[in-house]
Amino acid sequence: MIDRRVTGKADTAMARKFFGTDGIRGRTNSKVMTSEMAMKVGQAAGGHFMRGDHRHRVVIGKDTRLSGYMIESALVAGFTSVGMDVIMTGPIPTPAIALLTREMRADLGVMISASHNPYEDNGIKLFGPDGFKLSDEDEAEIERLLELQPALVDASQIGRARRIEDARGRYIHALKQSVSDETRFDRLKVVVDCANGAAYQVAPSAIWELGAEVITIGVTPNGTNINDGVGSTAIEALQSKVVEEQADIGIALDGDADRLIVVDEKGRAVDGDQIMALIAGRMHEKGALKGGGVVATVMSNLGLERYLESIGLTLERTKVGDRYVLKRMKEGGFNIGGEQSGHMILLDHATTGDGSVAALRVLSSLVRENNPASEMLHVFDPVPQLLKNVVFEGADPLEADSVKSVIAEAERELAGKGRLVIRKSGTEPKIRVMAEGDDEAQVEAVVNRICDAVRAAA
């Protein structure tokens, strides 16, 4: 089964000047991520959403990066200069901004975050009035407006800006509403790692309010320690803490809390594929699963696909990026989708990936089943899978004949035995090479050969 995707040519986001697969992102005070650019984004996005004769409003949240203050101030200047009122929430998860955009009847929502990236980076994610990330068409129009002079309003029409103090409480309430009223976590001891990021207050609070004993790490942000040795992309600290505390389970979020990785009581990591399998299987048993299956990306393990087929469900694959997963979910009427990396989209409760909502669903299953997390979260046997990244500069190495030849040879070798996925990162200058199949040695050999060829051509 060959699934080779070189997305650099077909992915419209890759061809753009400013927007990538998840908004605008880059190193702060460099290229696209400057205060000047942030102000222009506010002016362009504000101008695009100034529709109708009502008073227009945008909700702006951020994670805990030092540069968040700078980007926030610049965005406020941009939005108010074109006549939009601004509501600032302070540090709060990305899915909370999607929620508040809808609840507060705003025209636009903005999250300032570079997700799992180090603190030196930052980004701008945009949500429409329905709480969903912007369409390709909306982003393309904002890009066009970025190149034009903004439509500044008269001095009497400049927008107003204010901060709200109850945003976190609203989001905690919404989190608890995602599980049944009878759900209690009284018997659970949970280690929660918030990556020193946006969920450092809300995620532990929600789990504690539902009755669990909560032990926290990654909850002391200082502006420069987000994702630094903690969080869903650096789970070693969580693994050690779960074993040390003899906890029932560990929860790891990333910098903006739209991603979840779980650690079982033995300290073993559980990725998004197993979490999707668990949640989908339980919902299927209750007749609550929609669309007849799950939507995931080309990176999800073949074992997930085989498991879903065994219980009469399908796995639909998309390009990498939760925006593409969500698009297919909406098109096909699915209510569960996500990525192996931990983005979980549960459309019954959120309009974007929400690591905290997914965590509560996992904890609810753990309480109901009364089995160890290591048993409950081993839903299927994954096939051997290997992913490696190769950094490149200059021309696209995937266009080199030498690389194409090695890839073609690998495809022939894996034919009928596995999958090969090769793609350019949407946010970094990297080529991602992934292969999977029943023969682990073969998978490793294939990936190494392709990576060597990419390095030689870079």
C-alpha positions in Angstrom: 0.0 0.0 0.0 1.8 3.1 -1.2 0.7 6.6 0.0 3.4 8.9 -1.3 2.5 12.6 -0.8 4.9 15.4 -1.9 2.7 18.3 -0.9 4.9 21.1 -1.9 3.3 21.4 -5.3 -0.3 20.9 -4.6 -0.7 22.5 -1.1 -2.0 26.1 -1.7 -0.7 27.1 1.7 2.8 26.3 0.8 2.6 28.5 -2.3 1.7 31.6 -0.3 3.9 34.3 0.9 2.7 34.7 4.5 0.3 31.9 5.5 1.5 28.3 6.1 -0.5 25.3 7.1 -1.5 26.8 10.4 -1.7 30.6 10.1 1.4 32.8 10.0 4.4 31.7 11.9 8.1 32.4 12.2 11.0 33.6 14.4 10.0 36.8 16.2 11.4 40.1 14.9 12.4 38.4 11.7 10.7 38.1 8.3 6.9 37.5 8.7 6.8 37.7 12.5 7.4 41.4 13.3 5.3 43.9 15.0 4.9 45.7 11.7 3.5 42.6 10.1 1.2 41.9 13.0 -0.3 45.4 12.7 -0.8 44.8 9.0 -2.4 41.5 9.6 -4.8 43.2 12.0 -5.6 45.8 9.4 -6.0 43.3 6.6 -8.0 40.7 8.5 -10.1 43.5 10.1 -10.9 45.0 6.8 -11.8 41.6 5.3 -14.3 40.9 8.1 -15.8 44.4 8.4 -19.1 43.2 6.9 -22.6 44.5 7.8 -23.5 47.7 9.7 -23.1 46.3 13.3 -20.2 47.2 15.6 -17.4 44.9 14.7 -15.4 42.9 17.3 -12.4 40.7 17.5 -11.2 38.4 20.3 -7.5 38.1 20.8 -5.8 35.5 23.0 -2.2 34.4 23.3 0.1 31.8 24.9 2.9 32.6 27.4 5.7 33.7 25.0 7.6 36.8 25.8 6.9 38.2 22.3 3.1 37.8 22.9 2.9 41.2 24.4 4.5 42.8 21.4 2.4 40.9 18.8 -0.8 41.5 20.8 -0.2 45.3 21.0 0.5 45.5 17.3 -2.6 43.5 16.4 -4.7 45.8 18.6 -3.3 48.8 16.8 -4.1 47.2 13.5 -7.6 46.2 14.3 -8.6 49.4 16.0 -7.2 51.5 13.2 -9.7 49.9 10.7 -12.6 50.3 13.2 -12.8 47.0 15.0 -13.3 46.8 18.8 -10.8 44.4 20.5 -11.4 42.0 23.4 -8.2 40.6 24.9 -8.2 37.5 27.1 -4.6 37.1 28.1 -3.0 33.6 28.1 -5.6 31.0 27.1 -5.7 27.9 24.9 -6.3 28.1 21.2 -9.6 26.2 21.4 -10.8 28.7 24.0 -10.4 31.5 21.5 -12.5 29.5 19.0 -15.2 29.1 21.7 -15.2 32.7 22.8 -15.3 34.0 19.3 -18.7 32.3 18.9 -20.0 33.0 22.3 -19.2 36.7 22.2 -20.6 37.1 18.7 -17.3 38.3 17.4 -16.5 38.7 13.7 -13.0 37.3 14.1 -10.8 35.4 16.6 -7.0 35.6 16.9 -4.6 33.3 18.7 -1.0 34.4 19.1 1.0 31.3 19.4 3.6 29.1 17.7 2.1 26.0 19.2 4.9 23.5 20.0 7.8 25.7 18.7 10.4 27.2 21.0 9.7 30.6 22.6 11.8 32.5 20.0 9.0 31.8 17.4 5.5 33.1 17.4 2.5 32.9 15.2 -0.9 34.3 14.4 -3.9 31.9 14.0 -7.2 33.3 12.7 -10.8 32.1 13.3 -14.0 33.1 11.6 -17.2 34.1 13.4 -18.3 30.4 13.5 -15.2 29.5 15.5 -13.6 27.5 12.7 -10.2 28.3 11.2 -10.3 30.4 8.1 -10.8 28.9 4.7 -8.1 29.0 2.0 -10.1 31.6 0.3 -10.3 33.9 3.3 -6.6 33.5 3.9 -5.8 34.3 0.2 -7.9 37.4 0.4 -6.1 38.6 3.6 -2.8 38.0 1.9 -4.0 40.1 -1.0 -5.0 42.9 1.4 -1.6 42.7 3.1 0.0 44.1 0.0 -2.4 47.1 -0.2 -2.8 50.2 1.8 -5.3 49.6 4.7 -8.7 51.3 4.7 -8.2 53.4 7.9 -11.3 54.8 9.5 -12.0 58.3 10.6 -10.7 59.3 14.0 -14.3 59.1 15.4 -14.6 55.5 14.3 -11.4 54.0 15.7 -12.1 50.8 17.7 -11.9 50.4 21.4 -9.9 47.8 23.3 -10.5 46.1 26.6 -9.5 43.1 28.6 -11.9 40.5 30.1 -11.1 38.7 33.3 -13.4 35.7 33.1 -12.2 34.1 29.9 -10.5 31.2 31.8 -13.6 30.5 33.9 -15.8 30.4 30.8 -13.5 27.9 29.2 -13.2 25.7 32.3 -17.0 25.5 32.4 -17.1 24.5 28.7 -14.5 21.8 29.3 -16.5 20.3 32.1 -19.6 20.4 29.9 -17.9 18.1 27.5 -18.4 15.1 29.9 -21.6 13.9 31.5 -22.9 15.5 34.6 -22.3 12.3 36.5 -18.6 12.0 35.6 -16.2 12.3 38.6 -12.5 11.6 38.7 -12.3 11.0 42.5 -10.3 7.8 42.2 -7.7 9.2 39.8 -4.2 10.5 40.4 -3.3 12.5 37.3 0.0 14.3 36.3 -0.8 17.2 34.0 2.0 18.8 32.0 1.0 22.1 30.5 4.3 22.9 28.6 4.6 26.2 30.5 2.0 27.3 28.0 -1.5 28.6 27.5 -3.3 25.9 29.5 -1.1 26.3 32.7 -4.1 27.3 34.7 -7.2 26.0 33.0 -6.3 22.3 32.3 -5.3 21.4 35.9 -8.2 23.4 37.3 -10.8 21.6 35.2 -9.4 18.1 36.1 -9.2 19.0 39.8 -12.7 20.4 39.8 -13.9 17.1 38.5 -12.4 15.4 41.5 -9.0 14.1 40.5 -5.8 14.4 42.6 -3.7 16.6 40.2 0.1 16.9 40.2 1.4 19.6 37.8 4.5 20.2 35.8 5.1 22.9 33.2 2.9 25.4 35.0 5.4 28.1 35.8 5.7 30.1 32.6 8.3 32.9 32.5 8.1 34.0 28.9 11.0 31.9 27.7 10.4 28.4 29.0 7.3 27.4 26.9 7.8 23.9 25.5 11.3 23.8 27.0 11.8 20.2 28.2 8.1 19.9 28.9 4.9 19.4 27.0 3.6 17.0 24.4 6.9 17.2 22.3 9.2 16.6 25.3 7.4 14.0 27.5 10.4 12.6 29.3 9.7 14.8 32.4 6.1 13.6 32.4 7.0 10.0 32.1 9.4 10.2 35.0 6.8 12.0 37.2 4.0 9.6 36.5 6.2 6.6 37.6 7.6 8.5 40.5 4.2 9.6 41.8 2.6 6.2 41.0 0.0 8.1 39.1 -2.8 6.5 37.1 -2.1 8.5 34.0 -0.2 11.5 32.6 -1.5 14.3 30.3 0.8 16.4 28.1 -0.4 19.4 26.2 1.6 21.6 23.9 2.2 25.4 24.1 -1.3 26.4 22.9 -3.1 23.3 24.2 -4.6 22.1 21.0 -2.5 18.9 21.1 -2.6 15.9 23.5 -0.2 13.1 24.3 -0.9 10.6 27.1 1.4 8.7 29.3 0.2 5.5 30.9 0.9 4.4 34.5 4.0 2.6 33.4 5.4 5.8 31.8 4.8 4.7 28.2 3.7 7.3 25.7 0.4 7.0 23.9 0.0 8.9 20.7 -3.0 10.4 18.9 -3.7 7.3 16.9 -4.5 5.2 20.0 -6.5 8.1 21.5 -8.6 8.4 18.4 -9.1 4.6 18.3 -10.2 4.6 22.0 -12.7 7.5 21.6 -14.1 6.4 18.3 -14.6 2.8 19.5 -16.5 4.0 22.6 -18.6 6.4 20.7 -19.3 3.7 18.1 -20.5 1.4 20.8 -22.9 4.1 22.1 -24.2 4.9 18.6 -22.8 8.4 18.8 -20.1 8.2 16.1 -21.0 10.1 12.9 -19.7 9.7 9.4 -19.0 5.9 9.7 -15.4 6.4 10.8 -12.6 8.7 11.6 -10.7 11.3 9.7 -6.9 11.4 10.1 -3.8 12.4 8.0 -1.5 10.4 5.9 0.8 10.1 8.9 -1.6 8.0 11.0 -0.4 4.4 11.6 -1.6 1.6 9.3 -2.6 -0.2 12.5 -5.3 2.4 13.2 -6.8 1.8 9.8 -6.8 -2.0 10.3 -8.4 -1.6 13.7 -11.2 0.6 12.5 -11.9 -1.8 9.6 -12.2 -4.6 12.1 -15.1 -2.9 13.9 -16.8 -1.8 10.7 -15.5 1.7 10.5 -13.4 3.6 7.9 -10.3 5.8 8.1 -10.3 8.7 5.7 -6.9 10.3 5.2 -6.0 13.9 4.4 -2.9 16.0 3.9 -1.0 16.8 7.1 -2.6 19.7 9.1 -5.6 19.8 11.3 -7.2 22.3 8.9 -7.5 19.6 6.3 -8.8 17.1 8.7 -11.4 19.5 9.8 -12.4 20.3 6.3 -13.0 16.7 5.5 -14.9 16.1 8.7 -17.3 18.9 7.8 -17.7 17.7 4.3 -18.4 14.1 5.3 -20.4 14.7 8.5 -17.7 13.1 10.8 -17.5 14.1 14.5 -14.0 12.6 15.3 -10.8 13.4 13.6 -7.2 14.2 14.4 -3.5 13.7 13.9 -1.0 11.1 15.2 0.9 14.1 16.7 -2.0 14.7 19.1 -4.4 17.1 17.6 -7.8 15.8 18.5 -10.9 17.3 16.9 -14.2 16.3 18.6 -16.8 18.4 16.7 -19.5 17.7 19.3 -17.6 19.8 21.7 -15.1 22.1 19.8 -14.5 23.6 16.4 -10.8 23.0 16.5 -8.3 20.7 18.1 -8.6 20.7 21.9 -6.2 18.7 23.9 -8.0 19.3 27.2 -11.4 18.1 25.9 -9.7 15.0 24.5 -8.0 14.5 27.9 -11.3 14.6 29.7 -12.7 12.0 27.4 -9.7 9.7 28.1 -10.0 10.2 31.8 -13.8 9.5 31.7 -13.1 6.2 30.0 -10.4 5.3 32.5 -12.9 5.9 35.4 -15.7 3.9 33.7 -13.6 0.9 32.7 -11.6 0.6 36.0 -8.7 -0.9 34.1 -5.1 0.4 34.0 -4.3 3.0 31.4 -1.8 0.7 29.8 -4.5 -1.8 29.0 -7.2 0.7 28.1 -5.0 2.8 25.8 -3.5 -0.1 23.9 -6.4 -0.4 21.4 -4.4 -1.8 18.5 -1.0 -3.0 17.6 0.8 -0.3 15.5 2.9 -1.5 12.6 6.5 -0.4 12.6 6.7 3.3 11.6 9.7 5.6 11.3 9.7 9.3 10.7 12.8 11.4 10.1 13.3 15.1 9.2 15.9 16.5 7.0 16.7 20.3 7.2 17.4 21.9 3.8 18.3 25.3 2.4 17.8 26.7 -1.0 16.1 24.7 -3.8 13.6 22.0 -3.1 15.6 18.7 -2.9 12.5 16.7 -3.8 12.8 18.1 -7.3 16.3 16.5 -7.7 16.4 13.5 -10.1 18.6 11.6 -7.7 16.0 11.9 -4.9 13.1 11.0 -7.2 15.0 7.9 -8.3 15.6 6.7 -4.7 11.9 7.4 -3.8 10.7 5.4 -6.8 12.9 2.5 -5.8 11.5 2.6 -2.2 8.0 2.6 -3.6 8.7 -0.6 -5.5 10.2 -2.2 -2.5 7.2 -1.4 -0.2 4.6 -2.3 -2.8 1.9 -4.3 -1.1 3.7 -4.2 2.3 3.5 -0.7 3.6 3.2 3.0 3.1 5.6 5.8 2.2 4.8 9.5 2.9 7.2 12.2 1.9 6.3 15.9 2.4 7.7 19.4 3.0 6.9 20.9 6.4 4.3 23.7 6.2 6.1 25.7 8.9 9.8 24.9 8.8 12.5 24.2 6.1 12.3 20.5 6.5 11.6 17.4 4.4 9.7 14.8 6.4 10.2 11.2 5.4 8.0 8.5 6.9 7.6 4.9 6.1 5.7 2.0 7.7 5.2 -1.6 7.2 5.3 -5.0 8.8 9.1 -5.4 8.4 10.8 -3.0 10.8 14.3 -3.4 9.3 13.0 -2.7 5.8 11.2 0.4 7.0 14.3 1.8 8.6 16.4 1.0 5.6 14.0 2.8 3.2 13.8 5.9 5.4 17.6 6.2 5.8 18.2 5.8 2.1 15.7 8.6 1.2 17.1 10.9 3.9 20.6 10.3 2.7 19.5 11.2 -0.9 17.7 14.4 0.4 20.8 15.5 2.3 23.0 15.0 -0.7 20.7 17.1 -2.9 20.1 19.8 -0.3 
